[in-house]
Amino acid sequence: MWNAIFGSSEEPSPTALEVTFTLNGKQVTVGNEVVEGTSLNTYIRDVAKLKGTKFMCTEGGCGACVVAATIEHPVTKQKQTLSINSCLVPVFACHGWDIRTVEGIGNKRDGYHPVQANLAQFNGTQCGFCSPGMVMNMYSLVADGKTPTMAEVENAFGGNLCRCTGYRSILDAFKALAKDATPMMKKQCADIEDMYKICSKTGLACSGSCKKDSNFEEIVPKSVKIPAANWYKVTTLNDLFSVITSLGATVYQLSAGNTAEGVYRHYNRQFDARIDVKDVPDLRTINTSGGFTVGANVTLTEAIAAFKTQAAITGYSYLTELANHLDVVANTSVRNNYKVPGAKDIPADFRINFRKNASNPLGLLNSKATGEPALNMSIVCFFALRNALDSARKDAGDVADYYDIKLPATVETIAMTSLTDTSQFTFA
């Protein structure tokens, strides 16, 4: 039926009965032995017994669960390393991924990665609970030869919380790895690197021998069906339509980023089957010919980059504001997997009334619904101040992309940061 409607002639993809991925360089397979809804975080900690990766909020808001995943883009076929919230990603959605945890980039026996070494040398850890997530988030920023700026480093840590060390030492440790770090910070970084022999090919601690791991072949994304879990992975529209047809009256969910798990738990939703559609190229395409269209599976990270590029074209300058807005939605690790919301995902009425003795047992009572709105409303003041300071500094001739705002933001601090003095003020 679907082929008749859409006119597709694609051949069906070969189907596997389990998902396969690599975890810290070792190939693993997951099938019927794992129940549907098992997160990557649960698999890493309880099955692989790698306890370095932590969990806390299980909503994608604290960063304790962050790991690095090298993923092939279904359209460009390029591989890129991204920070991912392992608490939100189903383990069945990781087919073809190369996943690294904090244990997989360095340790006491084999040597530490520069990110790990810097965090320790800059005294950026205290209780250590948040450190693995911090390290893996920064590791993702510098992986694949990327060279972030200090501003990009700071912007990338909006989803990593620390409740004891304080962010100054943590950010100093990671900003020292930025391409525009100060000479003093770079010297400290160089001194640390002298203590560890780092492989120029992998960026990991040198093992003393270069050899190719021949224990497994490269994983090629393909269709997957795990009967016991009722989980399906498709890589073409043909496969998608075939699965939908085969399910008949079965209630199913199309799963892409799965970031909604932070609010709407899978065990509270009545789905009998889930279809992973994130690797369907037709849904991940950005088309700029004859207009500008963004596929339903494009992530917010990809959309932000596309909006900024398209904004340079006449008639699309408004996309700059949209990109700036999306940059403060969620955090980097969530945006790396968060798909652009569809029209039906946006409520028609934003007015909210709190009801006493509500009969709905699935009412939104977690921090995403009760804590974040108040925090977001209060932090608006800080960002408004930051925007005003940006303008003041530009007027004063400053062209630097990055500067610190010392908190608390007193009148004196604001005046000093704005690069102006009271003689320039106009009083009404």
HULINGI-V741020 format. One record per residue. N is the residue number from 1. SS is DSSP state (~ for helix, > for strand, _ for the rest). PHI is phi in radians with two decimals (* if undefined). PSI is psi in whole degrees, -180 to 180 (* if undefined). Layout:
N_SS_PHI_PSI ; N_SS_PHI_PSI
This chain:
1___*_-48 ; 2_~_-1.11_-39 ; 3_~_-1.12_-36 ; 4_~_-1.15_-36 ; 5_~_-1.30_-46 ; 6_~_-1.69_-10 ; 7___1.19_29 ; 8___-1.48_143 ; 9___-2.12_20 ; 10___-1.17_145 ; 11___-1.36_141 ; 12___-1.11_144 ; 13___-1.37_152 ; 14___-1.09_144 ; 15_>_-1.92_135 ; 16_>_-1.86_156 ; 17___-1.78_8 ; 18___-2.71_160 ; 19_>_-1.70_148 ; 20_>_-2.28_133 ; 21_>_-2.65_173 ; 22_>_-1.90_141 ; 23_>_-2.20_109 ; 24___0.95_42 ; 25___1.52_-5 ; 26_>_-1.90_133 ; 27_>_-1.36_132 ; 28_>_-2.27_153 ; 29_>_-2.18_144 ; 30_>_-2.31_128 ; 31___-2.39_-135 ; 32___-1.15_-14 ; 33___-1.25_-13 ; 34___-1.94_134 ; 35___-1.33_153 ; 36___-1.09_140 ; 37___1.68_-7 ; 38___-1.16_126 ; 39_>_-1.45_161 ; 40_~_-1.06_-36 ; 41_~_-1.08_-45 ; 42_~_-1.10_-41 ; 43_~_-1.12_-46 ; 44_~_-1.06_-44 ; 45_~_-1.43_-44 ; 46_~_-1.67_-26 ; 47_~_-1.76_-52 ; 48___-1.36_-13 ; 49___1.05_37 ; 50___-1.79_98 ; 51___-1.53_0 ; 52___-1.09_-39 ; 53___-1.28_126 ; 54___-1.78_178 ; 55___-2.59_151 ; 56___-2.58_-76 ; 57___-1.35_-26 ; 58___0.90_33 ; 59___-2.23_1 ; 60___1.40_20 ; 61___-1.93_-16 ; 62___-1.86_-24 ; 63___1.45_0 ; 64___-1.14_-24 ; 65___-1.70_5 ; 66_>_-1.14_133 ; 67_>_-2.25_170 ; 68_>_-1.83_135 ; 69_>_-2.25_127 ; 70_>_-1.66_118 ; 71_>_-2.24_138 ; 72_>_-1.50_127 ; 73___-1.22_131 ; 74___-1.15_-20 ; 75___-1.73_-55 ; 76___-1.41_-19 ; 77___1.14_12 ; 78___-1.51_144 ; 79_>_-1.67_138 ; 80_>_-2.46_146 ; 81_>_-1.68_126 ; 82_>_-2.24_151 ; 83_>_-1.42_137 ; 84_>_-2.33_139 ; 85_>_-1.39_106 ; 86___-1.19_-18 ; 87___-1.29_-21 ; 88___-1.72_-20 ; 89___-1.57_122 ; 90_>_-1.14_141 ; 91_~_-1.10_-29 ; 92_~_-1.21_-16 ; 93_~_-1.52_2 ; 94_~_-1.72_16 ; 95___-1.04_126 ; 96___1.53_-3 ; 97___-1.42_154 ; 98_>_-1.97_106 ; 99_>_-1.83_135 ; 100_>_-2.13_133 ; 101___-1.86_178 ; 102_~_-1.08_-29 ; 103_~_-1.22_-24 ; 104_~_-1.54_-5 ; 105___-1.92_-10 ; 106___2.95_153 ; 107_>_-2.78_177 ; 108___-1.10_-36 ; 109___-1.27_-45 ; 110___-1.69_-12 ; 111_>_1.92_153 ; 112___-1.72_150 ; 113___-1.27_150 ; 114_~_-0.93_-33 ; 115_~_-1.11_-45 ; 116_~_-1.13_-45 ; 117_~_-1.10_-42 ; 118_~_-1.10_-43 ; 119_~_-1.05_-40 ; 120_~_-1.23_-45 ; 121_~_-1.18_-29 ; 122___-1.57_11 ; 123___0.98_45 ; 124___-1.66_18 ; 125___-2.46_144 ; 126___-2.22_-81 ; 127___-1.31_-26 ; 128___1.54_-3 ; 129___-1.14_-38 ; 130___-1.50_-13 ; 131_~_-1.05_-44 ; 132_~_-1.01_-42 ; 133_~_-1.17_-40 ; 134_~_-1.04_-47 ; 135_~_-1.08_-46 ; 136_~_-1.23_-30 ; 137_~_-1.14_-44 ; 138_~_-1.23_-38 ; 139_~_-1.00_-41 ; 140_~_-1.14_-31 ; 141_~_-1.21_-34 ; 142_~_-1.78_-6 ; 143_~_-1.18_163 ; 144_~_1.08_23 ; 145_~_1.34_13 ; 146___-1.23_146 ; 147___-2.24_85 ; 148___-1.27_158 ; 149___-1.53_169 ; 150_~_-1.09_-37 ; 151_~_-1.13_-40 ; 152_~_-1.18_-36 ; 153_~_-1.09_-48 ; 154_~_-1.11_-41 ; 155_~_-1.17_-26 ; 156___-1.40_-8 ; 157___-1.88_26 ; 158___-1.20_-16 ; 159___-1.96_19 ; 160___-2.09_113 ; 161___-1.75_143 ; 162___-2.31_131 ; 163___-1.93_5 ; 164___-2.40_-39 ; 165___-1.30_-41 ; 166___1.64_147 ; 167_~_-1.43_-18 ; 168_~_-1.01_-53 ; 169_~_-1.19_-33 ; 170_~_-1.16_-49 ; 171_~_-1.17_-37 ; 172_~_-1.06_-41 ; 173_~_-1.07_-41 ; 174_~_-1.49_-33 ; 175_~_-1.16_-25 ; 176___-1.12_-18 ; 177___-1.63_-3 ; 178___-1.35_156 ; 179___-1.24_-22 ; 180___-1.90_25 ; 181___-1.11_153 ; 182___-1.17_155 ; 183_~_-0.95_-38 ; 184_~_-1.14_-42 ; 185_~_-1.14_-40 ; 186_~_-1.14_-36 ; 187_~_-1.14_-43 ; 188_~_-1.07_-40 ; 189_~_-1.12_-43 ; 190_~_-1.12_-39 ; 191_~_-1.08_-38 ; 192_~_-1.20_-43 ; 193_~_-1.12_-28 ; 194___-1.11_-22 ; 195___-1.40_-16 ; 196___-2.28_139 ; 197___-1.61_112 ; 198_>_-1.87_135 ; 199___-1.25_128 ; 200___-1.25_-19 ; 201___-1.46_-43 ; 202___-1.83_-21 ; 203___1.35_5 ; 204___-1.76_171 ; 205_>_-1.07_138 ; 206___-1.13_131 ; 207___-1.62_-8 ; 208___1.62_-7 ; 209___-2.63_135 ; 210___-1.75_119 ; 211___-2.65_155 ; 212___-1.60_130 ; 213___-1.29_117 ; 214___-1.84_15 ; 215___-1.35_-17 ; 216___-2.65_157 ; 217___-1.65_160 ; 218___-1.09_138 ; 219___-1.50_127 ; 220___-1.80_123 ; 221___-0.98_135 ; 222___-2.66_175 ; 223_>_-1.19_144 ; 224_>_-2.32_139 ; 225_>_-2.35_118 ; 226_>_-1.98_96 ; 227_~_-0.96_-49 ; 228_~_-1.07_-34 ; 229_~_-1.58_-9 ; 230___0.95_43 ; 231_>_-1.93_132 ; 232_>_-2.20_139 ; 233_>_-2.11_130 ; 234___-2.15_152 ; 235___-2.17_1 ; 236___-2.45_160 ; 237_~_-1.12_-34 ; 238_~_-1.01_-48 ; 239_~_-1.06_-42 ; 240_~_-1.06_-49 ; 241_~_-1.15_-35 ; 242_~_-1.13_-43 ; 243_~_-1.13_-45 ; 244_~_-1.03_-42 ; 245_~_-1.11_-43 ; 246_~_-1.17_-26 ; 247_~_-1.32_-20 ; 248___1.04_-121 ; 249___-1.53_4 ; 250___-1.09_135 ; 251___-1.37_122 ; 252_>_-2.23_163 ; 253_>_-2.16_135 ; 254_>_-1.49_119 ; 255_>_-1.88_128 ; 256___-2.16_-89 ; 257___-1.39_-28 ; 258___1.11_16 ; 259_~_-1.21_-16 ; 260_~_-1.14_-15 ; 261_~_-1.00_-27 ; 262_~_-1.11_-24 ; 263___-1.99_-49 ; 264___-1.84_97 ; 265___-1.13_143 ; 266_~_-1.08_-32 ; 267_~_-1.34_-7 ; 268_~_-1.77_1 ; 269___-1.94_139 ; 270___-1.64_78 ; 271___-2.08_136 ; 272___-1.67_-12 ; 273_>_-2.69_152 ; 274_>_-2.28_138 ; 275_>_-2.07_118 ; 276_>_-1.44_114 ; 277___-1.99_8 ; 278___-1.18_-19 ; 279___-1.80_20 ; 280___-1.46_111 ; 281_~_-0.98_-37 ; 282_~_-1.07_-25 ; 283_~_-1.68_-3 ; 284___-2.03_16 ; 285___-1.65_141 ; 286_>_-1.94_118 ; 287_>_-1.92_124 ; 288___-1.97_7 ; 289___-1.62_125 ; 290___1.23_25 ; 291___2.46_-156 ; 292___-2.57_110 ; 293_>_-2.19_143 ; 294_>_-2.09_126 ; 295___-1.12_156 ; 296___-1.13_-22 ; 297___-1.75_5 ; 298___-1.17_132 ; 299_>_-1.33_162 ; 300_~_-1.10_-36 ; 301_~_-1.06_-45 ; 302_~_-1.19_-39 ; 303_~_-1.14_-41 ; 304_~_-1.05_-46 ; 305_~_-1.10_-42 ; 306_~_-1.16_-41 ; 307_~_-1.09_-43 ; 308_~_-1.13_-38 ; 309_~_-1.19_-46 ; 310_~_-1.19_-26 ; 311___-1.12_-20 ; 312___-1.31_-11 ; 313___-1.60_138 ; 314___-0.92_130 ; 315___1.70_-8 ; 316___-2.12_18 ; 317___-1.08_-26 ; 318___-1.10_-20 ; 319_~_-1.15_-21 ; 320_~_-1.06_-45 ; 321_~_-1.15_-38 ; 322_~_-1.16_-40 ; 323_~_-1.12_-42 ; 324_~_-1.11_-37 ; 325_~_-1.18_-46 ; 326_~_-1.10_-25 ; 327___-1.19_-17 ; 328___-1.89_11 ; 329___-1.53_126 ; 330___0.99_-132 ; 331___-2.64_174 ; 332_~_-0.99_-48 ; 333_~_-1.10_-36 ; 334_~_-1.28_-44 ; 335_~_-1.09_-27 ; 336___-1.11_-19 ; 337___-2.17_-9 ; 338___-1.42_124 ; 339_>_-1.51_154 ; 340___-1.04_125 ; 341___-1.10_144 ; 342___-1.49_168 ; 343_~_-1.05_-36 ; 344_~_-1.34_-11 ; 345_~_-1.43_-13 ; 346___-1.68_122 ; 347___-1.10_144 ; 348___-1.29_-27 ; 349___-2.26_120 ; 350___-1.58_-2 ; 351___-1.25_136 ; 352___-2.18_131 ; 353___-2.10_133 ; 354___-1.48_128 ; 355___-1.88_137 ; 356___-1.48_140 ; 357___0.96_43 ; 358___-1.08_140 ; 359___-1.47_-11 ; 360___-1.31_112 ; 361___-1.26_-14 ; 362___-1.83_23 ; 363___-1.02_147 ; 364___-1.32_106 ; 365___-2.11_3 ; 366___-1.52_-179 ; 367_~_-1.16_-24 ; 368_~_-1.11_-29 ; 369_~_-1.76_-28 ; 370_~_-1.87_-31 ; 371___-1.67_-43 ; 372_~_-1.21_-38 ; 373_~_-0.99_-44 ; 374_~_-1.14_-41 ; 375_~_-1.11_-45 ; 376_~_-1.10_-39 ; 377_~_-1.16_-38 ; 378_~_-1.30_-34 ; 379_~_-1.33_-14 ; 380_~_-0.98_-36 ; 381_~_-1.07_-41 ; 382_~_-1.13_-44 ; 383_~_-1.21_-33 ; 384_~_-1.11_-42 ; 385_~_-1.10_-42 ; 386_~_-1.09_-43 ; 387_~_-1.11_-40 ; 388_~_-1.13_-40 ; 389_~_-1.18_-36 ; 390_~_-0.99_-47 ; 391_~_-1.14_-43 ; 392_~_-1.11_-41 ; 393_~_-1.20_-37 ; 394_~_-1.13_-41 ; 395_~_-1.08_-30 ; 396___-1.48_1 ; 397___1.61_7 ; 398___-1.42_131 ; 399___-2.01_5 ; 400___-1.19_140 ; 401___-1.37_-23 ; 402___-2.22_140 ; 403___-2.73_155 ; 404___-1.58_145 ; 405___-1.99_112 ; 406___-1.26_130 ; 407___-1.85_145 ; 408___-1.25_150 ; 409___-1.43_81 ; 410___-1.32_171 ; 411_~_-1.02_-43 ; 412_~_-1.12_-42 ; 413_~_-1.09_-43 ; 414_~_-1.12_-43 ; 415_~_-1.10_-43 ; 416_~_-1.17_-41 ; 417_~_-1.22_-29 ; 418___-1.34_-7 ; 419___1.10_28 ; 420___-2.19_172 ; 421___-2.28_168 ; 422_~_-1.09_-20 ; 423_~_-1.19_-19 ; 424_~_-1.60_-6 ; 425___-1.37_148 ; 426___-1.96_122 ; 427___-1.80_129 ; 428___-1.53_*
